[in-house]
Amino acid sequence: MRPEQSEECYEHHMLLKAELDKINHFLFGDIEHGSEVSFVSKTNLVFCELQFIKQCLLCSIVTLLSACVFLGKQLYKIDTNAQNLNAYIERSQQIELRLAKLEVKVEKKVE
């Protein structure tokens, strides 16, 4: 290898090392610029926030589904009770009609 060639390789190596250092400082932070947040830290923060949003969304969906099931049960109970009340009212009306007929028969026999 010629001395000129080794010098060119060294300069090229130093240029590449400087670029790698810039990339390293950008990704992982730099001691000289401690007040700046590194790209990896920003990415981790965004990822954590997205996970939190996902958990909140899943919890709200589960809560909504639970509320729908609860309301469905309550509406079913109300419907069942309404049907039972209607049946009871119809039976009581039939009993009242039968009592009225019996009273009329009793009054006819008494006279």
Helices and strands as residue ranges (DSSP letters): H 3-28, H 39-110
